[in-house]
Amino acid sequence: MKNLLLRSILSICVLFSSVSCDDKLEELFQDPDGFSKAQADAAGVSIIAGYFTSQLTRGFFLRGDYGSAYHQLRSGSRVMGTGVQLYYTTDAFGLSYVLRDVENDWGSNAFNRGVFNNINSAWIKQYLWGQKEYNNIPEADRSVSDELYMKLLQLLKGVAYQRAIDLYDEVPYFQTGSAGALDGEKAEWIGQEEIYPIILDEAKEIEEYLANVTLGPAEQTSFTNQDVIFNGDIMQWRKYINSLRLRWAMNVSEVQPNITSTVLSELNGKPMFDQPNDVAGLADIAIVEPYRLQVELGITRAFRERADECRAPKRFLEDVMNCVPTESSVVVNGETLYYFDGDNSAQGLMDGTVDPRVAYLFSKDVLGRYVGAETGWDDGSDPNSYFNKAMRAYYINHPIMTDINVTEITFGAQGNEMTIKLNDEATADLSKREAFLLKAFRNQCGQYQDIGWTIGTDRNMISEYNVRPQYNFDIRYPTLHAVESELLKAEAIVRGFGGITGNAADHYKNAIELSCAYWYGINANNAYNKGTTPSFPSNMAQSRIDRDRPEMEYNPGAYADFAAQQFNAMSDKDKVTAIFNQMQLHYNMFNFETPYSNARRLIKYLGDNPGSPYEVFVWKERFLYNPNIQATDPEAWAIISQHDDYNLPLWFTGRQTKWTNVLE
């Protein structure tokens, strides 16, 4: 597959007689004295176009990257419960029920400080170089393309700052129109309260500009080549900007509801993301060489290496998607014991009472069940805990429970069988077998002996995330999607902010239908296999890859109608919680930041955390700064050090006191 980035910079390369197209992108776009406005005009290309395309392709900006995705899975799941790491929710791995600090698990310099480092380098330098070049062009000589690319660079600058302030609050900020450090200026350390009104107003002005701009044929051709996100579609940019303004307006709703209401009124009738493929993001394969993608640089490498948190959350399967285990009981040694002998998905997917995304986003276990795991603690003391009921189904009806001569049990798919043998005590005494087998099966699953710490085996003893969306190399990293826009509209209506037309249930329903269509397409249209480049990992079971493809596309409207009826019967707070759940489910392991921001801002309104944090981890209200700032910029450190505390809620939460879990 030919890389989009290479296509996009070809038009820039003709400007350089002294710079080879083989040179690194950074070298190409960071030498503004190496080419001239006259050369750009002669080639019919805006110089600033190069900086624009470079910004679109930054790592972890509008696309994923390996390192950031790895730590979002490893650490983000512990904070938000997006995926379940069984060694922190059961005693099967020998860990105890004690409070743990996720701070070091952010990945130290990699993830905890990653966004901060990016906003001060990779995410801002293209804007600064572009602004410097733009400022050097006499106003009378500025072309339509110059202005278009500069406007969009200014928008992307706002996107970068929003992500940074939502994690850290105060950051070094350069005003729009300034080339900042390139002109010897020093950034001003300001935070959410100051920056949100700025970026909301700037985005409004940029959208109004786009609504009236007219591109000639040559300008449109150039824009189509340079725009690797929306392929030069002005309407898509307008929809993106308005959807961003909706997100930003709702982000400040706890502290500035008047701003929220004003922006929502301004957005009335404006185009926003509303289609399944309306997503602001770039696929890794667009700019990463295919042979390096799966094994080295791509986001899929993170999924491959973090199989431990790919266990499906019970909260998604059962509490959000209505996929409920069917339960049976048996009396053993005079005690009534329960087990999950299946689930309601077969009928529910057909009649619209179970969410179709169960089949698109998750994989059945080897018993054919959609049964996940909880993020609460289970030490095995409750014989009928959720995890125990999931494990008991493996042995409770097997002859090993009633025949003294049967001393081992084999289970699993053909070619992937697993065997557990009784110890001497359980071999000699039928009454000892339930306790022995329960512990053995808990350990088999809880210690990851079933899958061998590998995603995509055909041995998973509880439901996992489906491998086909994870390993679709064409997936565009979903930094913002139409589902979020519909859900935020629903929340705005429920909470009475005004400005949004329709009713909340209809927007809630639309979001579910959009999400179903999106994830079905990502799964079913996955064209990769073990023989392609890039490929599914060789240690994945082909049988698992095959069974993870949905048998059919289930009717999203039928389930959305069902979910809307449930929604209408809820209290306002329950509706807002349901909206949050839908957003986290839709973004799942691909986008940690958006649900994290929404959870923190909603705690005040809901009175509790809508996420599903692990009980054994300290809740983090923010990320911490790089401590090197203290030595390199003492003046800045004096400003931010008092806020360098992960127990301190950010401004947009409207809180002064952190949320605490049961162990804090």
Residue pairs with C-beta under 8 A, 6 or more apart in sequence:
1 285
1 290
3 285
3 286
3 287
3 288
3 289
4 228
4 286
4 287
5 25
5 53
5 57
5 228
5 286
5 287
7 225
8 53
8 225
8 226
8 227
8 228
9 21
9 25
9 28
9 50
9 53
10 21
10 225
11 43
11 45
11 49
11 222
11 225
11 226
12 28
12 45
12 49
12 50
12 53
13 19
13 21
13 28
14 43
14 45
15 35
15 39
15 40
15 43
15 45
15 47
16 28
16 34
16 35
18 34
19 27
19 28
19 31
19 34
19 35
25 54
25 57
28 50
29 50
29 51
29 54
29 126
29 129
30 125
30 129
32 47
32 129
32 132
32 133
35 47
37 47
37 137
37 141
40 46
40 47
41 143
44 218
44 222
45 145
45 222
46 143
46 145
46 146
46 148
46 149
46 222
47 133
47 146
48 130
48 133
48 134
48 145
48 146
48 149
48 150
48 153
49 145
49 149
49 222
49 223
49 226
50 226
51 126
51 127
51 129
51 130
51 133
51 149
51 153
52 126
52 130
52 149
52 152
52 153
52 226
52 227
53 226
53 227
53 228
54 126
55 61
55 123
55 126
55 127
55 153
55 156
56 62
56 156
56 227
56 228
56 229
56 282
57 63
57 228
57 282
57 286
57 287
58 118
58 122
58 123
58 126
59 65
59 68
59 118
59 122
60 68
60 114
60 115
60 118
61 118
61 122
61 123
61 156
61 159
61 160
61 479
62 229
62 280
62 281
62 282
62 477
62 479
63 281
63 282
63 283
63 284
63 286
63 287
63 299
63 476
63 477
64 284
64 298
64 299
64 302
64 477
64 590
65 284
65 297
65 298
65 299
66 296
66 297
66 298
66 299
66 301
66 302
67 107
67 110
67 111
67 114
67 302
68 110
68 111
68 114
69 299
69 302
69 303
70 107
70 301
70 302
70 305
70 306
71 105
71 106
71 107
71 110
71 111
71 114
72 111
72 302
72 589
72 592
73 83
73 302
73 303
73 306
73 309
73 589
74 105
74 107
74 306
74 309
75 102
75 105
75 106
75 107
75 111
76 82
76 592
76 596
77 83
77 84
77 85
77 309
77 589
78 85
78 88
78 102
78 105
78 613
78 614
78 617
79 102
79 596
79 611
79 613
79 614
79 617
79 619
79 620
80 584
80 592
80 595
80 596
80 599
80 611
80 612
80 613
81 313
81 315
81 375
81 611
81 612
81 613
81 614
82 309
82 313
82 584
82 588
82 589
82 592
82 595
83 309
83 310
83 311
83 312
83 313
83 465
83 589
84 309
84 311
84 312
84 313
84 314
84 372
84 373
84 374
84 375
85 308
85 309
85 311
85 614
86 92
86 93
86 308
86 311
86 373
86 445
86 446
86 448
87 93
87 95
87 308
87 446
87 447
88 95
88 100
88 614
88 616
88 617
89 373
89 374
89 375
89 376
89 377
89 378
89 387
89 614
89 616
90 377
90 378
90 379
90 380
90 387
90 442
90 446
91 97
91 378
91 379
91 380
91 446
92 442
92 443
92 445
92 446
92 447
93 446
93 447
97 377
97 379
97 615
97 616
97 663
98 616
98 663
99 616
99 617
99 618
99 663
99 664
100 616
100 617
100 618
101 617
101 618
102 617
102 618
102 620
103 112
103 618
103 620
103 624
103 646
106 112
106 623
107 114
109 117
109 626
112 623
112 624
113 623
113 624
113 625
113 626
115 163
115 164
115 167
115 168
115 623
116 164
116 167
116 168
116 171
116 623
116 625
116 626
117 626
118 160
118 164
119 160
119 161
119 163
119 164
119 171
119 172
120 171
120 172
123 160
123 164
124 157
124 160
124 174
124 180
126 153
126 156
127 153
127 154
127 156
127 157
127 160
128 174
128 179
128 180
128 181
128 182
129 179
129 182
130 149
130 150
130 153
131 150
131 153
131 177
131 178
131 179
131 180
132 179
132 182
132 183
134 142
134 146
134 150
135 177
135 179
137 146
143 219
144 213
144 214
144 215
144 216
144 219
145 215
145 219
145 222
145 223
147 209
148 213
148 215
148 219
148 223
149 226
151 206
151 209
151 210
152 206
152 237
154 176
154 202
154 206
155 202
155 203
155 206
155 241
155 244
157 176
158 198
158 199
158 202
158 203
158 244
159 244
161 171
161 173
161 195
161 199
162 195
162 196
162 199
162 244
162 248
162 251
163 593
164 171
165 171
165 191
165 192
165 195
165 196
165 650
166 192
166 251
166 593
166 597
166 650
166 652
167 593
167 622
167 623
168 191
168 622
168 623
168 625
169 191
169 192
169 622
169 643
169 650
169 651
170 189
170 190
170 191
170 639
170 640
170 643
171 189
171 190
171 191
171 195
172 187
172 188
172 189
172 636
173 187
173 188
173 189
173 190
173 194
173 195
174 180
174 181
174 185
174 187
174 188
175 188
176 198
176 202
178 185
179 185
180 187
181 187
189 636
189 639
189 640
191 651
192 252
192 650
192 651
192 652
193 255
193 651
196 248
196 251
196 252
196 256
196 259
196 652
197 259
199 248
200 245
200 248
200 249
200 259
200 263
203 241
203 244
203 245
203 248
204 245
204 263
204 266
206 241
207 238
207 241
207 242
207 245
207 270
210 234
210 237
210 238
210 241
211 238
213 234
215 223
215 234
220 232
223 232
224 231
224 232
225 232
226 232
227 233
228 282
228 286
228 287
229 236
229 280
229 281
229 282
230 236
230 237
230 240
235 271
236 278
238 270
238 271
239 271
239 272
239 273
239 274
239 278
240 273
240 280
240 480
242 267
242 270
242 271
242 272
243 272
243 273
243 278
243 280
243 480
243 482
243 484
243 485
244 480
245 263
245 266
245 267
246 263
246 264
246 267
246 272
246 485
246 488
246 489
247 480
247 484
247 485
247 488
247 594
248 263
249 259
249 260
249 263
249 264
249 267
250 260
250 488
250 491
250 492
251 597
251 601
251 652
252 259
252 260
252 652
253 260
253 495
253 497
253 601
254 601
254 604
254 605
254 652
254 653
254 654
255 651
255 652
255 654
257 497
260 492
260 497
261 497
261 498
261 499
263 499
264 492
264 497
264 498
264 499
264 500
265 498
265 499
266 499
267 499
267 500
268 499
268 500
268 501
272 482
272 485
273 279
273 280
273 480
273 481
273 482
273 484
273 485
274 482
274 485
274 486
274 510
274 514
275 482
275 514
276 482
276 514
276 517
276 518
276 521
277 518
277 521
278 481
278 482
279 476
279 478
279 479
279 480
279 481
279 482
279 518
280 478
280 479
280 480
280 481
281 476
281 477
281 478
281 479
281 480
282 476
282 477
283 473
283 474
283 475
283 476
283 477
284 293
284 297
284 298
284 299
284 300
284 473
284 477
285 293
285 298
285 473
285 474
285 534
288 297
288 298
290 473
290 533
290 534
291 533
291 534
292 298
293 300
293 473
293 534
294 300
294 301
294 304
294 471
294 473
294 534
294 535
294 537
295 301
295 534
298 473
298 534
299 477
299 590
300 470
300 471
300 473
300 534
303 310
303 455
303 470
303 471
303 589
304 455
304 537
307 448
307 451
307 453
307 454
307 455
308 448
308 453
309 589
310 455
310 464
310 465
310 470
310 589
311 372
311 373
311 462
311 463
311 464
312 362
312 363
312 370
312 372
312 373
312 462
312 463
312 464
312 465
313 372
313 373
313 374
313 375
313 612
314 371
314 372
314 373
314 374
314 386
315 372
315 374
315 375
315 581
315 612
316 362
316 372
316 581
316 585
316 588
317 323
317 358
317 362
317 370
317 371
317 372
317 463
318 324
318 325
318 372
319 581
320 355
320 578
320 581
320 582
320 585
321 354
321 355
321 357
321 358
321 585
322 344
322 348
322 353
322 354
322 355
322 562
322 563
323 343
323 344
323 345
323 348
323 354
323 355
323 358
323 370
324 343
324 344
325 340
325 342
325 343
325 344
325 369
325 371
325 389
325 390
326 340
326 341
326 342
326 343
326 344
327 338
327 339
327 340
327 341
327 389
328 338
328 339
328 341
329 336
329 337
329 338
329 339
330 336
330 337
330 339
330 396
330 397
331 337
332 396
332 401
332 434
333 431
333 434
335 383
337 383
337 384
337 392
337 396
337 434
338 384
338 389
338 392
339 389
339 390
339 392
339 393
339 396
340 369
340 371
340 389
340 390
340 392
340 393
341 393
342 367
342 368
342 369
343 369
343 370
343 371
344 353
344 354
345 354
345 358
345 359
345 370
347 353
347 354
348 354
349 356
349 358
349 359
349 554
350 554
351 558
352 554
352 555
352 557
352 558
352 559
352 561
352 562
353 559
353 562
354 559
355 512
355 516
355 559
355 563
356 516
356 520
356 550
356 553
356 554
356 555
356 556
356 559
357 515
357 516
357 519
357 585
358 370
359 550
359 551
359 554
360 466
360 469
360 516
360 519
360 520
360 522
360 523
360 524
360 550
361 465
361 466
361 469
361 519
361 523
361 585
361 588
362 370
362 372
362 463
362 464
362 465
362 466
363 460
363 463
363 464
363 465
363 466
363 467
363 544
363 547
363 548
364 370
364 463
364 547
365 371
365 460
365 461
365 462
365 463
365 464
366 411
366 412
366 413
366 416
366 450
366 458
366 459
366 460
366 461
367 393
367 394
369 390
369 393
369 463
370 463
371 390
371 462
371 463
372 462
372 463
373 386
373 387
373 390
373 462
374 386
374 387
375 612
375 613
375 614
375 615
376 615
377 615
377 616
378 385
378 386
378 387
378 388
380 388
380 438
380 439
380 442
382 388
383 438
387 442
387 446
388 438
388 442
390 461
390 462
391 438
391 441
391 442
391 445
391 461
392 438
392 441
394 409
394 411
394 437
394 441
394 461
395 401
395 409
395 420
395 437
395 441
396 434
398 406
398 409
399 406
400 406
400 407
400 408
400 409
400 422
400 433
400 437
401 430
401 433
401 434
401 437
402 430
404 430
407 421
407 422
407 427
408 419
408 420
408 421
408 422
409 419
409 420
409 437
410 417
410 418
410 419
411 417
411 418
411 419
412 418
412 450
412 458
412 459
413 458
413 459
413 543
415 458
415 543
416 457
416 458
416 459
416 541
416 543
418 444
418 449
418 450
418 459
420 437
420 440
420 441
420 444
422 433
422 436
422 437
423 436
425 432
425 436
426 432
426 433
426 436
426 437
441 461
443 449
444 450
444 461
445 461
445 462
450 457
450 459
450 460
450 461
451 457
451 459
451 460
451 464
452 459
454 539
454 540
455 464
455 465
455 467
455 470
455 537
455 540
456 467
456 471
456 536
456 537
456 539
456 540
456 541
456 544
456 545
457 539
457 540
457 541
457 544
458 541
458 543
458 544
458 547
459 541
465 588
465 589
466 523
466 548
467 536
467 540
467 544
467 545
467 548
468 522
468 523
468 524
468 526
468 545
468 548
468 549
469 475
469 519
469 522
469 523
469 526
470 589
471 526
471 528
471 536
471 537
472 522
472 523
472 525
472 526
472 528
473 528
473 534
474 526
474 527
475 522
475 590
477 590
477 591
478 587
478 590
478 591
479 591
479 594
480 594
481 514
481 518
481 586
481 587
482 511
482 514
483 511
483 514
483 515
483 518
483 582
483 583
483 586
484 583
484 586
484 587
484 594
486 507
486 508
486 510
486 511
486 514
487 507
487 508
487 511
487 579
487 582
487 583
489 500
489 502
489 504
489 507
490 504
490 505
490 507
490 508
490 511
490 575
490 579
491 504
491 576
491 579
492 498
492 499
492 500
493 500
493 502
493 503
493 504
493 507
494 504
494 572
494 575
494 576
494 579
495 572
495 576
495 605
500 507
504 567
504 575
505 564
505 567
505 568
506 564
508 563
508 564
508 567
508 575
508 578
508 579
508 582
509 560
509 561
509 563
509 564
509 567
510 560
511 582
511 586
512 556
512 559
512 560
512 563
512 582
513 556
513 557
513 560
515 582
515 585
515 586
516 554
516 556
516 559
516 560
517 556
518 586
519 586
520 550
520 553
523 548
523 549
523 550
524 549
524 550
524 553
526 549
528 534
528 535
528 536
529 535
529 536
529 545
530 536
530 538
530 540
530 542
530 545
536 545
566 578
567 575
567 578
570 578
573 605
573 606
573 607
576 602
576 605
576 606
576 610
577 606
577 610
580 595
580 598
580 599
580 602
580 610
580 611
581 610
583 594
583 595
583 598
584 595
584 598
584 599
584 611
587 594
587 595
595 611
596 611
597 652
598 610
599 609
599 610
599 611
600 621
600 649
600 650
600 652
600 653
600 659
601 652
601 653
601 654
602 610
603 609
603 610
603 653
603 655
603 659
604 653
604 654
604 655
608 659
609 619
609 659
609 661
613 619
613 661
614 661
615 661
615 662
615 663
616 663
617 661
618 646
618 661
618 664
619 658
619 659
619 660
619 661
619 664
620 646
621 646
621 647
621 648
621 649
621 650
621 653
621 658
621 659
622 643
622 645
622 646
622 648
622 649
622 650
623 646
624 644
624 645
624 646
625 640
625 644
629 636
629 637
629 640
630 637
630 641
647 658
648 658
649 655
649 656
649 657
649 658
